[in-house]
Amino acid sequence: MHVDHRNALFLALLMILSSLLVYLPFWLNETSFLSSSISITSMDVLYRYWDGPLYVVVSQTLYESTPLLEFGSLPPYYYSAHLVFYPAFIRLFSFVLFPFDAMLLATLFFAVLSVITFYFLVKEFKYTKHPLFLSVIFVFFPVRWLIYHSVGATEAPFIFLVLASFYFFKRNQYWLSAAFGALAATTRVFGVTLFAFYALYFLWKRRVQWRSALPYLLIPLALFLHFLYYHFVYGDFFVYASVNSFVLQWLPFQAVIGYGGAAVGEYWMLLYLLYGAGIARLYQQRRFDLVLFALILYLPALFLSHNDVARYLLPAFPFALLIAFEDIWSNKLVKYPLVPFLFGAYLHVWHVLPLNLMPAEEFARLLSLL
């Protein structure tokens, strides 16, 4: 087996293991794990973690009006905020699995693809002398990523699609790159910002032929078609905006002002600074395409009005936190704190998961309709 294939297999198994460790105390139904108490346990914790149940609902209804779409307190139009790509894979896996197990499998499937794509990206384009080790870091860091590549969420598919789009762009395979970018736009609305990167890049490289840029029109076209489907289902092309119009504000740092408080606000400001410093390092390294790409993913989070800045910054982390600081990650001394860090990271994950759950009675109603 070729060394790259062995490394890819190793990373795939490591990614699977990392999520299985997240599941472990809940699968064992342990209320005390490693001498630490867990407030709520059982696999229901993983099933009920927001917004996983809502993606399962979309996977079974595809936004069509059914009793399942009206099982809880949310109006049917609310599901328009959950775009179709990830639910489509839940539906696919639901043919052989219980829908909530299909949800976890869909997440894990894309988490595996994301780390493999990251490995080939950093190795093929020589973004680090240690592509395997940097990819191992990708599996576990940041901790918010460890959570969201293990539960029902769009982070894993979105980050995979973003990485794949950039990887094929670097290989000058523009149609493939645009196709992955278009799928990203049907996973999270911010995926359409990838079109801005490609448009700005080709404007900067004025000698590039228009045939190279043309495929990227697929990205806004994909989102347009998705919203057109909403027009037929909901009778409102802009129904998504009626759910999420509050998310972006005109002034930056509104999340810190509206949701932060003293301790959390300081943490978010440090995150903004760390990601910004990473992008500055990419500029210093004269990796200008990475700078622009990371900026496109980073800037919307500055204008976010939401109570989870760390989550919205995640799409930029492979570029701004890993590639930008690869020389630091590769330092031998840095490796020593990683084991206690991982121990603390898992303790944090196990205790955070039970704090963000769909109410038990609402979840029971949902299960009765599946």
C-alpha positions in Angstrom: 0.0 0.0 0.0 1.3 3.5 -0.9 2.4 5.5 2.1 -0.2 8.2 1.4 -2.9 5.6 1.3 -1.6 4.1 4.6 -1.6 7.6 6.1 -5.1 8.3 4.8 -6.4 5.0 6.3 -4.7 5.8 9.6 -6.3 9.3 9.7 -9.7 7.8 8.9 -9.5 5.4 11.7 -8.2 8.1 14.1 -11.1 10.3 13.2 -13.6 7.5 13.8 -11.9 6.7 17.1 -12.0 10.3 18.2 -15.8 10.4 17.8 -16.3 7.0 19.4 -14.5 8.3 22.5 -17.0 11.2 22.5 -19.8 8.6 22.4 -18.3 6.3 25.0 -19.8 7.4 28.3 -23.2 8.0 26.7 -23.1 4.6 25.0 -22.2 2.9 28.3 -24.9 5.0 30.0 -22.4 6.1 32.7 -23.3 8.9 35.1 -19.7 8.9 36.4 -16.9 8.6 34.0 -13.2 8.8 34.9 -14.2 10.0 38.3 -16.2 12.9 36.9 -20.0 13.1 37.0 -22.2 13.5 33.9 -25.5 15.2 34.4 -27.5 13.3 31.7 -26.4 10.2 29.9 -27.5 7.5 27.3 -27.2 7.8 23.5 -30.2 10.2 23.6 -27.8 12.9 24.5 -26.1 12.6 21.1 -29.4 12.3 19.4 -31.0 15.3 21.1 -28.0 17.7 20.8 -29.1 20.8 18.9 -29.6 21.2 15.9 -29.3 17.5 15.1 -33.0 16.6 15.5 -34.0 19.4 13.2 -31.8 18.0 10.4 -33.4 14.6 10.9 -36.8 16.2 10.5 -35.7 17.9 7.2 -34.2 14.6 6.1 -37.6 12.8 6.4 -39.8 15.6 5.1 -37.6 17.6 2.7 -39.6 20.7 3.9 -43.0 19.3 2.7 -45.9 19.9 5.1 -46.4 16.7 7.2 -47.3 16.0 10.8 -43.6 15.4 11.4 -42.8 19.0 10.4 -45.2 20.2 13.0 -44.3 17.9 15.9 -42.9 20.6 18.1 -43.2 24.3 18.9 -41.3 25.5 15.8 -43.2 26.8 12.8 -42.7 24.9 9.6 -40.9 27.7 7.9 -38.1 27.5 10.6 -36.7 24.4 8.9 -35.7 26.5 5.9 -32.7 27.6 8.0 -31.4 24.0 7.6 -30.2 23.6 4.1 -30.6 20.3 2.2 -27.2 18.8 1.6 -26.5 17.3 5.0 -30.2 16.1 5.5 -30.0 14.4 2.1 -27.2 12.2 3.4 -29.1 11.5 6.6 -32.0 10.4 4.4 -29.7 8.2 2.3 -28.2 6.4 5.4 -31.7 6.1 6.9 -32.6 3.5 4.4 -30.5 1.0 6.4 -30.3 2.8 9.8 -32.5 4.4 12.4 -32.6 8.1 11.4 -30.6 9.3 14.4 -27.9 6.7 13.9 -27.9 7.7 10.2 -27.4 11.3 11.4 -24.3 10.4 13.4 -23.0 8.2 10.6 -23.4 11.1 8.1 -21.4 13.4 10.3 -18.7 10.9 10.8 -18.6 10.1 7.1 -17.8 13.7 6.2 -15.4 14.1 9.2 -13.4 11.3 7.7 -13.4 12.9 4.3 -12.4 16.2 5.7 -9.3 15.0 7.5 -8.2 13.0 4.4 -8.7 16.0 2.2 -6.8 18.2 4.6 -3.9 15.7 4.6 -3.6 15.7 0.8 -4.0 19.5 0.6 -1.2 20.2 3.0 1.1 17.5 1.6 0.6 18.1 -2.1 1.0 21.8 -1.9 3.8 21.6 0.7 2.0 23.7 3.4 3.9 21.8 6.0 6.9 19.5 6.3 4.8 17.3 8.7 1.5 16.7 6.9 0.6 13.6 8.9 1.2 15.2 12.3 -0.7 18.4 11.3 -3.6 16.2 10.2 -3.6 14.4 13.5 -4.0 17.8 15.2 -6.9 18.5 12.8 -8.8 15.6 14.2 -8.8 17.0 17.8 -8.4 20.7 17.6 -10.1 23.1 18.2 -12.3 21.4 20.9 -15.5 22.9 19.4 -14.6 20.9 16.2 -14.2 17.7 18.3 -17.8 18.2 19.4 -19.3 19.1 16.0 -17.6 16.4 14.0 -19.3 13.9 16.5 -22.9 15.1 16.6 -25.7 16.1 14.2 -24.3 19.3 12.6 -23.2 20.7 9.3 -19.6 21.5 10.3 -18.1 18.3 9.1 -19.8 18.3 5.6 -19.2 22.0 5.2 -15.6 21.9 6.1 -15.0 18.9 3.8 -16.7 20.7 0.9 -14.7 23.9 1.5 -11.4 22.0 1.7 -12.3 19.9 -1.4 -13.2 23.1 -3.4 -9.9 24.7 -2.5 -7.9 21.6 -3.2 -9.3 21.2 -6.7 -8.9 24.9 -7.3 -5.2 24.5 -6.5 -5.0 21.6 -8.9 -6.6 23.8 -11.6 -9.6 21.5 -11.8 -12.1 24.3 -11.8 -15.3 22.4 -12.6 -14.7 20.0 -9.7 -13.7 22.9 -7.4 -16.9 24.8 -8.4 -19.1 21.7 -7.9 -17.8 21.3 -4.3 -18.3 25.0 -3.7 -21.9 24.7 -5.0 -22.6 21.9 -2.6 -21.1 24.0 0.2 -23.6 26.7 -0.6 -26.4 24.1 -0.2 -25.0 23.1 3.2 -24.6 26.5 4.8 -25.6 29.8 3.3 -22.2 31.2 4.1 -20.9 28.8 1.5 -21.9 31.3 -1.2 -19.0 33.5 0.0 -16.7 31.0 -1.7 -17.9 32.6 -5.0 -16.5 35.9 -3.7 -13.1 34.3 -3.2 -13.0 32.9 -6.7 -14.3 36.1 -8.3 -11.7 38.2 -6.5 -9.0 35.8 -7.2 -9.7 35.7 -11.0 -10.0 39.5 -11.0 -6.6 39.7 -9.4 -5.1 37.3 -11.9 -6.2 39.3 -14.9 -4.6 36.9 -17.4 -6.8 34.0 -16.4 -9.2 33.1 -19.2 -12.9 33.5 -18.6 -13.3 29.7 -19.1 -11.5 29.1 -15.8 -13.8 31.5 -13.9 -17.1 30.4 -15.6 -17.6 27.2 -13.6 -17.8 29.2 -10.3 -21.2 30.6 -11.3 -22.5 27.2 -10.1 -22.0 28.4 -6.5 -24.6 31.2 -6.5 -26.7 29.2 -8.9 -27.0 26.3 -6.4 -28.2 28.6 -3.7 -30.6 30.3 -6.0 -32.1 26.9 -7.0 -32.4 26.0 -3.3 -34.3 29.2 -2.5 -36.4 28.6 -5.6 -37.4 25.3 -4.2 -38.4 27.2 -1.0 -40.6 29.4 -3.2 -42.6 26.4 -4.3 -42.7 24.7 -0.9 -43.2 27.8 1.4 -44.4 30.3 -1.1 -41.5 32.6 -0.2 -38.2 32.7 -2.0 -36.6 34.6 0.9 -38.0 32.5 3.7 -34.5 31.7 5.0 -34.0 35.4 5.7 -37.1 35.4 7.9 -35.4 32.9 10.2 -31.8 34.1 10.1 -31.9 37.7 9.2 -30.7 38.7 12.7 -27.5 36.8 12.4 -25.4 39.4 10.6 -25.1 43.0 11.7 -23.6 46.1 10.2 -21.1 46.6 13.0 -18.5 44.1 14.1 -18.3 42.3 17.5 -22.0 42.4 18.1 -21.9 38.9 19.5 -19.5 40.0 22.2 -21.8 42.9 23.1 -25.1 41.1 23.0 -24.1 37.6 24.2 -20.6 37.7 25.6 -20.6 38.9 29.1 -17.3 39.4 30.9 -15.6 35.9 30.7 -17.2 34.6 27.5 -16.7 37.9 25.7 -13.0 38.0 26.5 -12.7 34.4 25.2 -14.4 35.4 21.9 -12.2 38.4 21.5 -9.2 36.2 22.0 -10.5 33.8 19.3 -11.0 36.7 16.9 -7.4 37.8 17.6 -6.0 34.3 17.2 -7.7 33.7 13.9 -6.7 37.2 12.7 -3.1 36.5 13.7 -3.2 33.3 11.8 -4.3 35.1 8.6 -1.6 37.7 9.2 0.9 34.9 9.4 -0.3 33.5 6.1 0.3 37.0 4.6 3.8 37.1 6.1 4.4 33.7 4.5 3.3 35.2 1.1 0.5 32.6 0.8 -1.8 35.1 -0.7 -4.5 32.7 -2.0 -4.7 31.2 1.5 -5.0 34.7 3.0 -7.9 35.6 0.8 -9.6 32.2 1.2 -9.3 32.4 5.0 -10.5 36.0 5.1 -13.6 35.1 3.2 -14.4 32.5 5.8 -13.3 34.7 8.8 -14.9 38.1 8.0 -18.6 37.0 8.3 -17.9 35.9 11.9 -16.8 39.4 12.8 -20.3 40.7 12.1 -22.1 37.8 13.7 -24.8 38.4 16.3 -25.0 34.9 17.8 -24.2 33.2 21.1 -21.6 30.8 19.5 -18.8 32.7 17.9 -16.4 29.7 18.2 -18.7 27.6 16.1 -19.0 30.1 13.3 -15.3 30.5 13.1 -14.7 26.8 12.6 -14.6 26.8 8.7 -11.5 29.0 8.8 -9.6 26.9 11.4 -7.7 24.6 8.9 -6.2 27.7 7.3 -5.9 30.2 10.1 -5.1 27.9 13.1 -3.3 24.9 11.5 -1.6 25.9 8.3 -0.7 29.3 9.5 0.9 28.0 12.7 2.3 24.7 11.3 5.8 25.6 12.4 4.6 25.9 15.9 2.5 22.8 15.9 5.6 20.9 14.5 7.8 22.0 17.3 8.9 19.1 19.5 8.2 20.9 22.7 4.6 21.6 21.7 3.8 17.8 21.5 4.3 17.3 25.3 1.2 19.2 26.4 -1.0 17.5 23.9 -1.9 14.4 26.0 -3.1 16.3 29.0 -4.8 18.7 26.6 -6.7 15.8 25.0 -7.8 14.5 28.4 -9.1 18.0 29.4 -10.8 18.3 26.0 -12.8 15.1 26.4 -13.8 16.0 29.9 -15.1 19.3 28.5 -16.9 17.6 25.7 -18.6 15.0 27.9 -19.9 17.7 30.3 -20.9 20.2 27.6 -23.0 17.8 25.5 -25.8 17.4 28.0 -26.2 21.2 28.3 -27.6 21.8 24.8 -30.4 19.3 24.3 -33.9 19.2 22.7 -36.4 18.9 25.6 -37.1 15.2 26.4 -40.8 15.4 25.9 -40.4 17.1 22.6 -37.9 14.5 21.5 -40.3 11.7 22.5 -43.0 13.3 20.3 -40.5 13.4 17.4 -39.6 9.7 17.9 -43.3 8.7 17.9 -43.7 10.2 14.4 -40.6 8.6 12.8 
